[in-house]
Amino acid sequence: MNGDPNPTDAASLQAAQRQVRVQLTSKQEDIALPENTGPILVPTGLRRYALSTLVNNLLGSVKPIPFEFLVNGSFLRTSIDEYLTANGISAETTLEIEYVRALIPPLHIASFEHDDWVSSVDVLSSTSPAASWASASIPQGQERILSASYDGLLRVWDMSSQIVATSPSAPDGGHTASIKAAKFISPNSIASAGLDRTVRLWKYSETDDGFSGKISPQLELYGHKLGINSLAVHTPSNRILSASSDHSVGLWSTKKSDAPAAPEKLLPSAVSKSSKRRKLNSSVSTPQRGPLALLSSHSAPVSAAIFDSKDSTVGYSTSWDHSLRTWDLITATLVDTRTTSHSLLSLEHLPDHHLLAAGSSARHITLIDPRASTTTIAAMTLRGHTNAVVTLARDPNSAYGLISGSHDGTCRIWDIRSTKTDKEGVVGESVYSISRKSLEEGGKSDAKRVGGEGVKVFGVCWDKSVGIISAGEDKRIQINRGEGVLSSAQN
């Protein structure tokens, strides 16, 4: 039966027949076309797969290489024709298209089991900040993972899931409540903080064979009046930042000689019902000190505090009061406040793009340029999670990558070049979603668990050597592949 052609089919046919001149380039030398390869005419109806086939033909690839394509810094997710139309670009123009190798999935590598919820993870490897700051070499296979747990203990693990060392419990100088954050300061020093309101510094040492180690109390830091939610360390300046539910950001020294005396009224001996009983506690032999400053201007619990990645005299904090604040850490003064529409629960810096990423209670991540006019709050919004975004980490392999952990039970990987523009502005979509491996075991993948119940992610770390390490309510440290997940090509 003959009838009028479908208008959509007609438009597709017209797009396929139109042509546009494209200049194909790559910054990856092993897959770059010869320099004298000029612009070529291609149908505007082409999409990623057809473009990938075209590039492989031009390269003469024996085994086809899957490619992704970037136009003006964003991944091509439509046909060329749809891209030209959406961006108001004439088909008469020469379109520069950069191609990069397609991404490798973040495959599951291992999981380590805990006795309780795991709040925070960090890594000591040859490429981690703690080792880099100390100019220490950590041989491949000798990396260590640090975990903080709700049972009040720190654990250091080797890469075969064996516990090398466990911190002392409360009677012997350990935390007296759940630990919420922990970081390696150096290969032989650790910082932790938690619901007992203290920041604690520990000496870490291992036997020569590396099979066992010791975490020994070094310094107890008092100043916060409520629990501490997160920590940031900057070893070269001997500084720590803490974010507390008492609405303040703590600035501390890791050197006992530089730290002021601890506030008497906050010491355990002052708040204990029985001071005599306190004296029996061996942790009284651990030196106690106070903060260099308490930065107080938030009006609700502070969820995260970090150092500027390129200037350790600048700090940033996020809070349940919806605000992101910038601090001058030399003078301990507030420099800038950005107020958003939702409670902010996590924070990471993307220094190459002058952006701060803030995870929210509203399930999205807001990217903010602290240099921009205060009338412009969000430079970009990353959407995809179905529950609060409570932890963030930067991709060490790419300036464009970010990973987030959420109470929805997943981690999501984002490439800030993978965006679209709609009525809400620039919106990013995640490149990959990493679910908890524990869901696949024992038939536990019911709807509630998929929604995050019992598998909430609390902490995530992305290390160049080890990969993506995440932890949460399923009492697991989970390791996923982190290399090659995003293209490292720079614009």
Protein Blocks (a to p, Z undefined) as FASTA:
>chain_A
ZZdddfklmmmmmmmmpccddddddfbfklcccfklccddddfkbcfklmmmmmmmmnop
abacdddddeehiacfbdfklmmmmnopafkbccdddddddddddddfbdcddfbdcfbd
cdddfkbmklmmnopacdehiaccddddfkopacdddfkopafbdcddfknopafbdcfb
dcdfbfkbccdddfkopacdddddddfkopaccdddfbdcdhbfbdcfbdcddfknopac
dddfkopacdddfbfklpccddfklpmklmpmblklmmmpmklmpccdddfbdcdfbfbd
cfbdcddfklmkbccdddfkopacdddfklopafbdcddfbdcfbdcddfknopacdddf
kopacdddfkbcfklmbfbdcehiabdcfbdcddfkbckbccdddfkopacdddfklccd
dfkopadddfbdcddfklmgghlacfklmnogopacfbdcddfklopcdddfkopacddd
fehkaccbdZZ
